Amino acid sequence: MVAVYGFSGKHVVVTGGAMGIGRAIVEGFAVAGAKVVFADLNEAAGVRAQEEIRLRANHADVYFVHADLSAANGVLHFTDRAMDMLGAVDVLVNNVGVNFRSGDILEHREEDYTHSFETNIMSCIRCIRNLVPGMLERGSGSIVNISSTMGLGTAGFSAYAWSKGSLDTLTRSFALDYANRGIRINAVAPGLIATPSTQPWIDEQQDAAAAKGVPMGTVGQGHDIANAVLFLASDKAAYITGQVLYVDGGLSVGE
């Protein structure tokens, strides 16, 4: 169950919102009364999410834009469309990301690192660069970046872990840049969350075994991340900026 915060009349932009955590975030804001524009590379999943969320959120204003956010022109296309549809943007959630097969640096290809950088880091930077000017004009705004506990360092996933660790550093740096200008910037770092991409592995391991390394003993759900994002984006978190909130059942602090 997604906790409801007061976002009536607010305008929200979400990247990577068609499935999994991103979809839960889009639905959370829609249920809370926000007008939401989200992007995804998967066009079929995006259209489906748009229609299903509208029905679940009492015909909320939810709009999908098909875009490849790993490319600069794809980000520009999306942010231009979002501003055309929304006008002012109150909240930006940078959720889009890619992961890769496990392996050490000799098994990763160079393009794994390049693609990870373009999708997981540059998409966030470009979205912020395109949307922050409007926030600065109004003197308010909230940005939430979706990181990962893997950003702390994970064997076999260096391309992904590196990008998420870098995102945490960018979050803190950007937060300092805008702390006295009305814009708060934070991150949420999910642990093991059941999504379309992780569910096959969870099923293979069986739920109990998959959650064995999680101190709370359970696998998280998309709404667990959405709840954290809505909190950080809301006025309830008005004095919070530059923070990385781990939502991982205790995974980041050990057993």
PyRosetta script that sets phi, psi and omega in degrees:
from pyrosetta import init, pose_from_sequence

init()
pose = pose_from_sequence("MVAVYGFSGKHVVVTGGAMGIGRAIVEGFAVAGAKVVFADLNEAAGVRAQEEIRLRANHADVYFVHADLSAANGVLHFTDRAMDMLGAVDVLVNNVGVNFRSGDILEHREEDYTHSFETNIMSCIRCIRNLVPGMLERGSGSIVNISSTMGLGTAGFSAYAWSKGSLDTLTRSFALDYANRGIRINAVAPGLIATPSTQPWIDEQQDAAAAKGVPMGTVGQGHDIANAVLFLASDKAAYITGQVLYVDGGLSVGE")
pose.set_psi(1, 127.2)
pose.set_omega(1, 179.6)
pose.set_phi(2, -86.1)
pose.set_psi(2, 126.6)
pose.set_omega(2, 177.0)
pose.set_phi(3, -65.9)
pose.set_psi(3, 142.6)
pose.set_omega(3, -176.2)
pose.set_phi(4, -101.5)
pose.set_psi(4, 122.0)
pose.set_omega(4, 173.1)
pose.set_phi(5, -108.6)
pose.set_psi(5, 167.0)
pose.set_omega(5, -176.1)
pose.set_phi(6, -83.6)
pose.set_psi(6, 92.0)
pose.set_omega(6, 178.4)
pose.set_phi(7, -114.4)
pose.set_psi(7, 17.9)
pose.set_omega(7, 178.8)
pose.set_phi(8, -59.2)
pose.set_psi(8, 127.3)
pose.set_omega(8, -179.8)
pose.set_phi(9, 83.8)
pose.set_psi(9, -3.2)
pose.set_omega(9, 179.7)
pose.set_phi(10, -87.6)
pose.set_psi(10, 152.0)
pose.set_omega(10, -179.4)
pose.set_phi(11, -113.1)
pose.set_psi(11, 124.4)
pose.set_omega(11, -171.2)
pose.set_phi(12, -125.4)
pose.set_psi(12, 137.9)
pose.set_omega(12, 176.1)
pose.set_phi(13, -118.2)
pose.set_psi(13, 130.8)
pose.set_omega(13, -178.8)
pose.set_phi(14, -129.9)
pose.set_psi(14, 131.6)
pose.set_omega(14, 173.8)
pose.set_phi(15, -98.0)
pose.set_psi(15, 148.1)
pose.set_omega(15, -179.9)
pose.set_phi(16, 61.9)
pose.set_psi(16, 50.2)
pose.set_omega(16, -171.0)
pose.set_phi(17, -103.7)
pose.set_psi(17, 10.3)
pose.set_omega(17, -173.1)
pose.set_phi(18, -83.6)
pose.set_psi(18, -28.1)
pose.set_omega(18, -174.2)
pose.set_phi(19, -142.3)
pose.set_psi(19, 166.1)
pose.set_omega(19, 171.0)
pose.set_phi(20, 56.7)
pose.set_psi(20, -133.9)
pose.set_omega(20, -177.4)
pose.set_phi(21, -60.2)
pose.set_psi(21, -43.4)
pose.set_omega(21, -179.0)
pose.set_phi(22, -60.0)
pose.set_psi(22, -43.2)
pose.set_omega(22, 179.0)
pose.set_phi(23, -64.0)
pose.set_psi(23, -41.3)
pose.set_omega(23, 178.2)
pose.set_phi(24, -61.1)
pose.set_psi(24, -36.8)
pose.set_omega(24, 178.7)
pose.set_phi(25, -67.5)
pose.set_psi(25, -46.7)
pose.set_omega(25, 178.2)
pose.set_phi(26, -58.0)
pose.set_psi(26, -46.9)
pose.set_omega(26, -179.4)
pose.set_phi(27, -63.9)
pose.set_psi(27, -39.3)
pose.set_omega(27, 179.6)
pose.set_phi(28, -59.6)
pose.set_psi(28, -46.4)
pose.set_omega(28, 178.7)
pose.set_phi(29, -66.9)
pose.set_psi(29, -39.2)
pose.set_omega(29, 179.8)
pose.set_phi(30, -63.0)
pose.set_psi(30, -44.8)
pose.set_omega(30, 178.3)
pose.set_phi(31, -62.2)
pose.set_psi(31, -33.0)
pose.set_omega(31, -179.2)
pose.set_phi(32, -80.1)
pose.set_psi(32, 0.6)
pose.set_omega(32, 173.4)
pose.set_phi(33, 101.0)
pose.set_psi(33, 3.7)
pose.set_omega(33, -178.3)
pose.set_phi(34, -80.7)
pose.set_psi(34, 157.3)
pose.set_omega(34, 168.2)
pose.set_phi(35, -93.4)
pose.set_psi(35, 124.4)
pose.set_omega(35, -169.3)
pose.set_phi(36, -123.3)
pose.set_psi(36, 133.6)
pose.set_omega(36, 169.4)
pose.set_phi(37, -118.7)
pose.set_psi(37, 127.8)
pose.set_omega(37, -178.8)
pose.set_phi(38, -131.1)
pose.set_psi(38, 154.9)
pose.set_omega(38, -179.7)
pose.set_phi(39, -119.1)
pose.set_psi(39, 155.3)
pose.set_omega(39, 172.6)
pose.set_phi(40, -163.4)
pose.set_psi(40, 153.9)
pose.set_omega(40, 176.8)
pose.set_phi(41, -78.5)
pose.set_psi(41, -28.3)
pose.set_omega(41, -179.1)
pose.set_phi(42, -83.7)
pose.set_psi(42, 99.0)
pose.set_omega(42, -173.4)
pose.set_phi(43, -65.7)
pose.set_psi(43, -43.8)
pose.set_omega(43, -178.8)
pose.set_phi(44, -62.4)
pose.set_psi(44, -44.5)
pose.set_omega(44, 179.5)
pose.set_phi(45, -66.3)
pose.set_psi(45, -35.1)
pose.set_omega(45, 179.5)
pose.set_phi(46, -66.4)
pose.set_psi(46, -45.2)
pose.set_omega(46, 178.0)
pose.set_phi(47, -63.0)
pose.set_psi(47, -43.1)
pose.set_omega(47, 179.0)
pose.set_phi(48, -62.5)
pose.set_psi(48, -44.7)
pose.set_omega(48, 179.7)
pose.set_phi(49, -62.3)
pose.set_psi(49, -42.5)
pose.set_omega(49, 179.5)
pose.set_phi(50, -56.4)
pose.set_psi(50, -49.3)
pose.set_omega(50, -176.5)
pose.set_phi(51, -69.6)
pose.set_psi(51, -42.9)
pose.set_omega(51, -178.3)
pose.set_phi(52, -68.0)
pose.set_psi(52, -39.1)
pose.set_omega(52, 179.5)
pose.set_phi(53, -68.6)
pose.set_psi(53, -37.9)
pose.set_omega(53, 176.4)
pose.set_phi(54, -57.7)
pose.set_psi(54, -42.4)
pose.set_omega(54, 179.7)
pose.set_phi(55, -68.0)
pose.set_psi(55, -43.9)
pose.set_omega(55, -177.4)
pose.set_phi(56, -70.8)
pose.set_psi(56, -26.8)
pose.set_omega(56, -176.4)
pose.set_phi(57, -104.9)
pose.set_psi(57, 31.5)
pose.set_omega(57, 174.8)
pose.set_phi(58, 58.6)
pose.set_psi(58, 49.8)
pose.set_omega(58, 177.3)
pose.set_phi(59, 58.4)
pose.set_psi(59, 43.2)
pose.set_omega(59, 179.8)
pose.set_phi(60, -65.8)
pose.set_psi(60, 161.4)
pose.set_omega(60, 177.0)
pose.set_phi(61, -80.2)
pose.set_psi(61, 95.0)
pose.set_omega(61, -179.5)
pose.set_phi(62, -128.7)
pose.set_psi(62, 127.9)
pose.set_omega(62, -174.1)
pose.set_phi(63, -133.2)
pose.set_psi(63, 133.4)
pose.set_omega(63, -179.4)
pose.set_phi(64, -102.0)
pose.set_psi(64, 138.0)
pose.set_omega(64, 173.7)
pose.set_phi(65, -123.6)
pose.set_psi(65, 123.4)
pose.set_omega(65, 178.1)
pose.set_phi(66, -79.0)
pose.set_psi(66, 122.2)
pose.set_omega(66, -177.5)
pose.set_phi(67, -157.6)
pose.set_psi(67, 147.0)
pose.set_omega(67, 173.0)
pose.set_phi(68, -96.8)
pose.set_psi(68, 102.4)
pose.set_omega(68, -174.2)
pose.set_phi(69, -83.4)
pose.set_psi(69, 1.8)
pose.set_omega(69, 174.3)
pose.set_phi(70, -81.3)
pose.set_psi(70, -7.5)
pose.set_omega(70, -179.6)
pose.set_phi(71, -116.9)
pose.set_psi(71, 143.7)
pose.set_omega(71, -177.6)
pose.set_phi(72, -59.3)
pose.set_psi(72, -41.5)
pose.set_omega(72, -179.1)
pose.set_phi(73, -69.5)
pose.set_psi(73, -27.7)
pose.set_omega(73, 176.0)
pose.set_phi(74, -68.8)
pose.set_psi(74, -40.6)
pose.set_omega(74, 177.0)
pose.set_phi(75, -65.3)
pose.set_psi(75, -43.8)
pose.set_omega(75, -179.8)
pose.set_phi(76, -62.1)
pose.set_psi(76, -42.9)
pose.set_omega(76, 177.0)
pose.set_phi(77, -57.9)
pose.set_psi(77, -46.2)
pose.set_omega(77, -177.7)
pose.set_phi(78, -67.2)
pose.set_psi(78, -49.0)
pose.set_omega(78, -176.6)
pose.set_phi(79, -66.8)
pose.set_psi(79, -34.9)
pose.set_omega(79, 175.6)
pose.set_phi(80, -63.7)
pose.set_psi(80, -44.7)
pose.set_omega(80, 178.3)
pose.set_phi(81, -62.9)
pose.set_psi(81, -42.1)
pose.set_omega(81, -179.5)
pose.set_phi(82, -61.8)
pose.set_psi(82, -44.3)
pose.set_omega(82, 179.7)
pose.set_phi(83, -68.2)
pose.set_psi(83, -34.0)
pose.set_omega(83, 175.8)
pose.set_phi(84, -62.7)
pose.set_psi(84, -40.3)
pose.set_omega(84, -177.1)
pose.set_phi(85, -81.2)
pose.set_psi(85, -32.5)
pose.set_omega(85, -173.5)
pose.set_phi(86, -104.2)
pose.set_psi(86, -29.1)
pose.set_omega(86, -168.9)
pose.set_phi(87, 76.3)
pose.set_psi(87, -113.2)
pose.set_omega(87, 177.5)
pose.set_phi(88, -69.5)
pose.set_psi(88, 143.3)
pose.set_omega(88, 175.4)
pose.set_phi(89, -114.4)
pose.set_psi(89, 122.1)
pose.set_omega(89, -179.0)
pose.set_phi(90, -91.9)
pose.set_psi(90, -34.9)
pose.set_omega(90, -174.8)
pose.set_phi(91, -135.8)
pose.set_psi(91, 134.0)
pose.set_omega(91, 171.9)
pose.set_phi(92, -119.6)
pose.set_psi(92, 127.6)
pose.set_omega(92, 174.7)
pose.set_phi(93, -116.4)
pose.set_psi(93, 113.3)
pose.set_omega(93, 177.9)
pose.set_phi(94, -90.9)
pose.set_psi(94, 96.3)
pose.set_omega(94, -176.3)
pose.set_phi(95, -109.2)
pose.set_psi(95, -22.8)
pose.set_omega(95, -173.6)
pose.set_phi(96, -57.7)
pose.set_psi(96, 141.7)
pose.set_omega(96, 179.9)
pose.set_phi(97, -170.4)
pose.set_psi(97, 158.5)
pose.set_omega(97, 176.1)
pose.set_phi(98, -128.9)
pose.set_psi(98, 148.1)
pose.set_omega(98, 175.3)
pose.set_phi(99, -122.9)
pose.set_psi(99, 169.6)
pose.set_omega(99, -177.1)
pose.set_phi(100, -135.5)
pose.set_psi(100, 164.4)
pose.set_omega(100, 178.4)
pose.set_phi(101, -57.3)
pose.set_psi(101, 153.7)
pose.set_omega(101, -178.3)
pose.set_phi(102, -74.1)
pose.set_psi(102, 154.6)
pose.set_omega(102, 178.4)
pose.set_phi(103, 159.9)
pose.set_psi(103, 158.9)
pose.set_omega(103, 178.0)
pose.set_phi(104, -80.8)
pose.set_psi(104, -175.1)
pose.set_omega(104, -174.2)
pose.set_phi(105, -63.6)
pose.set_psi(105, -26.3)
pose.set_omega(105, 178.4)
pose.set_phi(106, -74.6)
pose.set_psi(106, -24.1)
pose.set_omega(106, 179.9)
pose.set_phi(107, -91.3)
pose.set_psi(107, -25.8)
pose.set_omega(107, 174.6)
pose.set_phi(108, -72.5)
pose.set_psi(108, 143.7)
pose.set_omega(108, 173.5)
pose.set_phi(109, -87.1)
pose.set_psi(109, 156.3)
pose.set_omega(109, 178.2)
pose.set_phi(110, -60.6)
pose.set_psi(110, -36.5)
pose.set_omega(110, -179.9)
pose.set_phi(111, -67.2)
pose.set_psi(111, -20.7)
pose.set_omega(111, 173.9)
pose.set_phi(112, -61.2)
pose.set_psi(112, -43.0)
pose.set_omega(112, 179.9)
pose.set_phi(113, -70.4)
pose.set_psi(113, -40.8)
pose.set_omega(113, 179.9)
pose.set_phi(114, -63.7)
pose.set_psi(114, -46.9)
pose.set_omega(114, -178.7)
pose.set_phi(115, -67.2)
pose.set_psi(115, -38.7)
pose.set_omega(115, 176.8)
pose.set_phi(116, -61.1)
pose.set_psi(116, -42.9)
pose.set_omega(116, 179.5)
pose.set_phi(117, -63.5)
pose.set_psi(117, -47.3)
pose.set_omega(117, -177.2)
pose.set_phi(118, -65.0)
pose.set_psi(118, -40.3)
pose.set_omega(118, -176.0)
pose.set_phi(119, -83.0)
pose.set_psi(119, -47.5)
pose.set_omega(119, -172.0)
pose.set_phi(120, -84.7)
pose.set_psi(120, -26.4)
pose.set_omega(120, -177.8)
pose.set_phi(121, -109.9)
pose.set_psi(121, -57.7)
pose.set_omega(121, -174.2)
pose.set_phi(122, -65.8)
pose.set_psi(122, -32.2)
pose.set_omega(122, 177.2)
pose.set_phi(123, -61.6)
pose.set_psi(123, -39.6)
pose.set_omega(123, 178.0)
pose.set_phi(124, -65.6)
pose.set_psi(124, -47.9)
pose.set_omega(124, -179.4)
pose.set_phi(125, -59.3)
pose.set_psi(125, -44.7)
pose.set_omega(125, -177.8)
pose.set_phi(126, -67.5)
pose.set_psi(126, -41.2)
pose.set_omega(126, 177.6)
pose.set_phi(127, -62.4)
pose.set_psi(127, -43.1)
pose.set_omega(127, 179.7)
pose.set_phi(128, -64.2)
pose.set_psi(128, -45.5)
pose.set_omega(128, 179.6)
pose.set_phi(129, -59.3)
pose.set_psi(129, -37.1)
pose.set_omega(129, -176.9)
pose.set_phi(130, -78.7)
pose.set_psi(130, -30.4)
pose.set_omega(130, -173.1)
pose.set_phi(131, -104.0)
pose.set_psi(131, -22.7)
pose.set_omega(131, -178.6)
pose.set_phi(132, -62.6)
pose.set_psi(132, -36.7)
pose.set_omega(132, 179.5)
pose.set_phi(133, -53.8)
pose.set_psi(133, -40.6)
pose.set_omega(133, 177.9)
pose.set_phi(134, -66.1)
pose.set_psi(134, -37.5)
pose.set_omega(134, 177.1)
pose.set_phi(135, -65.2)
pose.set_psi(135, -39.9)
pose.set_omega(135, 179.7)
pose.set_phi(136, -64.6)
pose.set_psi(136, -37.1)
pose.set_omega(136, 178.4)
pose.set_phi(137, -60.8)
pose.set_psi(137, -37.8)
pose.set_omega(137, -178.3)
pose.set_phi(138, -89.6)
pose.set_psi(138, -14.4)
pose.set_omega(138, 179.9)
pose.set_phi(139, 75.1)
pose.set_psi(139, 23.9)
pose.set_omega(139, 178.9)
pose.set_phi(140, -158.7)
pose.set_psi(140, 154.4)
pose.set_omega(140, 177.1)
pose.set_phi(141, 163.9)
pose.set_psi(141, 158.1)
pose.set_omega(141, 177.9)
pose.set_phi(142, -136.2)
pose.set_psi(142, 133.4)
pose.set_omega(142, 177.9)
pose.set_phi(143, -122.9)
pose.set_psi(143, 131.5)
pose.set_omega(143, 177.2)
pose.set_phi(144, -124.7)
pose.set_psi(144, 119.8)
pose.set_omega(144, 177.1)
pose.set_phi(145, -97.3)
pose.set_psi(145, 136.6)
pose.set_omega(145, 178.1)
pose.set_phi(146, -93.4)
pose.set_psi(146, 112.0)
pose.set_omega(146, -178.3)
pose.set_phi(147, -100.6)
pose.set_psi(147, -141.0)
pose.set_omega(147, 179.1)
pose.set_phi(148, -170.5)
pose.set_psi(148, 149.6)
pose.set_omega(148, 172.7)
pose.set_phi(149, -62.7)
pose.set_psi(149, -22.0)
pose.set_omega(149, 178.6)
pose.set_phi(150, -66.2)
pose.set_psi(150, -16.9)
pose.set_omega(150, 176.6)
pose.set_phi(151, -65.4)
pose.set_psi(151, -15.3)
pose.set_omega(151, 175.7)
pose.set_phi(152, -75.0)
pose.set_psi(152, -13.8)
pose.set_omega(152, -177.5)
pose.set_phi(153, 119.5)
pose.set_psi(153, 121.6)
pose.set_omega(153, -177.8)
pose.set_phi(154, -141.5)
pose.set_psi(154, 124.8)
pose.set_omega(154, -179.8)
pose.set_phi(155, -60.5)
pose.set_psi(155, 133.4)
pose.set_omega(155, 174.8)
pose.set_phi(156, 86.4)
pose.set_psi(156, -6.0)
pose.set_omega(156, -177.5)
pose.set_phi(157, -129.4)
pose.set_psi(157, 42.6)
pose.set_omega(157, -171.6)
pose.set_phi(158, -62.6)
pose.set_psi(158, -35.5)
pose.set_omega(158, -179.2)
pose.set_phi(159, -63.3)
pose.set_psi(159, -43.1)
pose.set_omega(159, 179.9)
pose.set_phi(160, -74.4)
pose.set_psi(160, -46.4)
pose.set_omega(160, -177.9)
pose.set_phi(161, -61.1)
pose.set_psi(161, -42.6)
pose.set_omega(161, 178.3)
pose.set_phi(162, -58.7)
pose.set_psi(162, -43.9)
pose.set_omega(162, -177.3)
pose.set_phi(163, -66.9)
pose.set_psi(163, -38.0)
pose.set_omega(163, -178.3)
pose.set_phi(164, -75.4)
pose.set_psi(164, -35.9)
pose.set_omega(164, 174.0)
pose.set_phi(165, -63.3)
pose.set_psi(165, -39.0)
pose.set_omega(165, 176.8)
pose.set_phi(166, -65.1)
pose.set_psi(166, -38.2)
pose.set_omega(166, 179.2)
pose.set_phi(167, -62.9)
pose.set_psi(167, -37.3)
pose.set_omega(167, 176.9)
pose.set_phi(168, -61.6)
pose.set_psi(168, -43.4)
pose.set_omega(168, 179.4)
pose.set_phi(169, -65.2)
pose.set_psi(169, -42.7)
pose.set_omega(169, 177.3)
pose.set_phi(170, -61.7)
pose.set_psi(170, -39.9)
pose.set_omega(170, 179.3)
pose.set_phi(171, -57.7)
pose.set_psi(171, -47.3)
pose.set_omega(171, -179.2)
pose.set_phi(172, -65.7)
pose.set_psi(172, -41.7)
pose.set_omega(172, -178.4)
pose.set_phi(173, -67.4)
pose.set_psi(173, -46.0)
pose.set_omega(173, 178.5)
pose.set_phi(174, -63.1)
pose.set_psi(174, -37.3)
pose.set_omega(174, 179.3)
pose.set_phi(175, -60.2)
pose.set_psi(175, -40.7)
pose.set_omega(175, 178.3)
pose.set_phi(176, -68.1)
pose.set_psi(176, -35.6)
pose.set_omega(176, 179.2)
pose.set_phi(177, -60.6)
pose.set_psi(177, -34.9)
pose.set_omega(177, -171.5)
pose.set_phi(178, -117.6)
pose.set_psi(178, 9.3)
pose.set_omega(178, -175.1)
pose.set_phi(179, -59.1)
pose.set_psi(179, -35.9)
pose.set_omega(179, -178.3)
pose.set_phi(180, -100.3)
pose.set_psi(180, 19.0)
pose.set_omega(180, -179.2)
pose.set_phi(181, -124.7)
pose.set_psi(181, 16.5)
pose.set_omega(181, 172.2)
pose.set_phi(182, 88.7)
pose.set_psi(182, 2.8)
pose.set_omega(182, -178.2)
pose.set_phi(183, -113.4)
pose.set_psi(183, 125.0)
pose.set_omega(183, 177.7)
pose.set_phi(184, -101.9)
pose.set_psi(184, 138.3)
pose.set_omega(184, -179.5)
pose.set_phi(185, -132.4)
pose.set_psi(185, 119.9)
pose.set_omega(185, -179.2)
pose.set_phi(186, -134.5)
pose.set_psi(186, 175.2)
pose.set_omega(186, 176.8)
pose.set_phi(187, -136.0)
pose.set_psi(187, 152.8)
pose.set_omega(187, 171.7)
pose.set_phi(188, -117.6)
pose.set_psi(188, 129.4)
pose.set_omega(188, -178.8)
pose.set_phi(189, -111.7)
pose.set_psi(189, 98.8)
pose.set_omega(189, 178.7)
pose.set_phi(190, -70.3)
pose.set_psi(190, 151.7)
pose.set_omega(190, 170.7)
pose.set_phi(191, -96.6)
pose.set_psi(191, -132.0)
pose.set_omega(191, 179.2)
pose.set_phi(192, -80.7)
pose.set_psi(192, 107.8)
pose.set_omega(192, -176.3)
pose.set_phi(193, -120.1)
pose.set_psi(193, 136.3)
pose.set_omega(193, 177.9)
pose.set_phi(194, -73.7)
pose.set_psi(194, 112.8)
pose.set_omega(194, 178.0)
pose.set_phi(195, -138.1)
pose.set_psi(195, 169.9)
pose.set_omega(195, 176.9)
pose.set_phi(196, -55.7)
pose.set_psi(196, -30.4)
pose.set_omega(196, -178.9)
pose.set_phi(197, -81.8)
pose.set_psi(197, -29.3)
pose.set_omega(197, -178.4)
pose.set_phi(198, -96.6)
pose.set_psi(198, -19.4)
pose.set_omega(198, -173.9)
pose.set_phi(199, -60.1)
pose.set_psi(199, -40.3)
pose.set_omega(199, 177.7)
pose.set_phi(200, -57.7)
pose.set_psi(200, -41.5)
pose.set_omega(200, 178.4)
pose.set_phi(201, -67.5)
pose.set_psi(201, -41.4)
pose.set_omega(201, 179.1)
pose.set_phi(202, -61.6)
pose.set_psi(202, -42.9)
pose.set_omega(202, 179.2)
pose.set_phi(203, -64.1)
pose.set_psi(203, -40.5)
pose.set_omega(203, -179.3)
pose.set_phi(204, -64.2)
pose.set_psi(204, -40.3)
pose.set_omega(204, -179.0)
pose.set_phi(205, -79.2)
pose.set_psi(205, -17.4)
pose.set_omega(205, -169.3)
pose.set_phi(206, 71.3)
pose.set_psi(206, 137.0)
pose.set_omega(206, -170.8)
pose.set_phi(207, -49.4)
pose.set_psi(207, -45.0)
pose.set_omega(207, -175.3)
pose.set_phi(208, -63.2)
pose.set_psi(208, -42.8)
pose.set_omega(208, -179.2)
pose.set_phi(209, -70.2)
pose.set_psi(209, -38.6)
pose.set_omega(209, -179.7)
pose.set_phi(210, -62.0)
pose.set_psi(210, -36.5)
pose.set_omega(210, -177.1)
pose.set_phi(211, -89.6)
pose.set_psi(211, 1.4)
pose.set_omega(211, -174.7)
pose.set_phi(212, -57.8)
pose.set_psi(212, -36.8)
pose.set_omega(212, -178.1)
pose.set_phi(213, -84.1)
pose.set_psi(213, -0.8)
pose.set_omega(213, 179.7)
pose.set_phi(214, -94.3)
pose.set_psi(214, 119.6)
pose.set_omega(214, -176.8)
pose.set_phi(215, -51.6)
pose.set_psi(215, -37.0)
pose.set_omega(215, 179.2)
pose.set_phi(216, -77.2)
pose.set_psi(216, -10.0)
pose.set_omega(216, 173.0)
pose.set_phi(217, 76.8)
pose.set_psi(217, 15.5)
pose.set_omega(217, -179.8)
pose.set_phi(218, -136.3)
pose.set_psi(218, 158.4)
pose.set_omega(218, 173.5)
pose.set_phi(219, -89.7)
pose.set_psi(219, 135.3)
pose.set_omega(219, -179.2)
pose.set_phi(220, -75.0)
pose.set_psi(220, 165.9)
pose.set_omega(220, 179.0)
pose.set_phi(221, -120.4)
pose.set_psi(221, 162.9)
pose.set_omega(221, -178.8)
pose.set_phi(222, -55.4)
pose.set_psi(222, -37.6)
pose.set_omega(222, -178.1)
pose.set_phi(223, -68.0)
pose.set_psi(223, -22.2)
pose.set_omega(223, 175.7)
pose.set_phi(224, -63.8)
pose.set_psi(224, -39.1)
pose.set_omega(224, 178.1)
pose.set_phi(225, -74.7)
pose.set_psi(225, -41.7)
pose.set_omega(225, 179.1)
pose.set_phi(226, -58.4)
pose.set_psi(226, -41.6)
pose.set_omega(226, 178.6)
pose.set_phi(227, -58.1)
pose.set_psi(227, -43.4)
pose.set_omega(227, -179.5)
pose.set_phi(228, -66.5)
pose.set_psi(228, -40.6)
pose.set_omega(228, -179.9)
pose.set_phi(229, -64.8)
pose.set_psi(229, -46.0)
pose.set_omega(229, 179.5)
pose.set_phi(230, -62.1)
pose.set_psi(230, -38.4)
pose.set_omega(230, 177.4)
pose.set_phi(231, -61.3)
pose.set_psi(231, -51.4)
pose.set_omega(231, -177.3)
pose.set_phi(232, -64.3)
pose.set_psi(232, -30.7)
pose.set_omega(232, -179.9)
pose.set_phi(233, -80.7)
pose.set_psi(233, -15.5)
pose.set_omega(233, -173.3)
pose.set_phi(234, -88.0)
pose.set_psi(234, 169.0)
pose.set_omega(234, 176.0)
pose.set_phi(235, -66.2)
pose.set_psi(235, -16.5)
pose.set_omega(235, 177.5)
pose.set_phi(236, -64.4)
pose.set_psi(236, -21.0)
pose.set_omega(236, -179.3)
pose.set_phi(237, -109.7)
pose.set_psi(237, 31.5)
pose.set_omega(237, -172.9)
pose.set_phi(238, -60.3)
pose.set_psi(238, -23.4)
pose.set_omega(238, -177.8)
pose.set_phi(239, -107.9)
pose.set_psi(239, 21.4)
pose.set_omega(239, -178.9)
pose.set_phi(240, -118.0)
pose.set_psi(240, 123.0)
pose.set_omega(240, 173.8)
pose.set_phi(241, -153.1)
pose.set_psi(241, 152.7)
pose.set_omega(241, 178.3)
pose.set_phi(242, 74.5)
pose.set_psi(242, 18.1)
pose.set_omega(242, -175.6)
pose.set_phi(243, -106.3)
pose.set_psi(243, 149.4)
pose.set_omega(243, 171.4)
pose.set_phi(244, -111.0)
pose.set_psi(244, 112.4)
pose.set_omega(244, -178.0)
pose.set_phi(245, -94.9)
pose.set_psi(245, 114.1)
pose.set_omega(245, 179.1)
pose.set_phi(246, -83.8)
pose.set_psi(246, 122.4)
pose.set_omega(246, 178.4)
pose.set_phi(247, -118.5)
pose.set_psi(247, 86.8)
pose.set_omega(247, -164.8)
pose.set_phi(248, -147.8)
pose.set_psi(248, 15.0)
pose.set_omega(248, 179.9)
pose.set_phi(249, 63.6)
pose.set_psi(249, 22.0)
pose.set_omega(249, 179.9)
pose.set_phi(250, 91.7)
pose.set_psi(250, 2.9)
pose.set_omega(250, -175.5)
pose.set_phi(251, -57.6)
pose.set_psi(251, -38.2)
pose.set_omega(251, -175.0)
pose.set_phi(252, -73.0)
pose.set_psi(252, -15.4)
pose.set_omega(252, 179.7)
pose.set_phi(253, -105.8)
pose.set_psi(253, -0.1)
pose.set_omega(253, 175.1)
pose.set_phi(254, 93.1)
pose.set_psi(254, 176.1)
pose.set_omega(254, -176.1)
pose.set_phi(255, -78.6)
pose.dump_pdb("model.pdb")
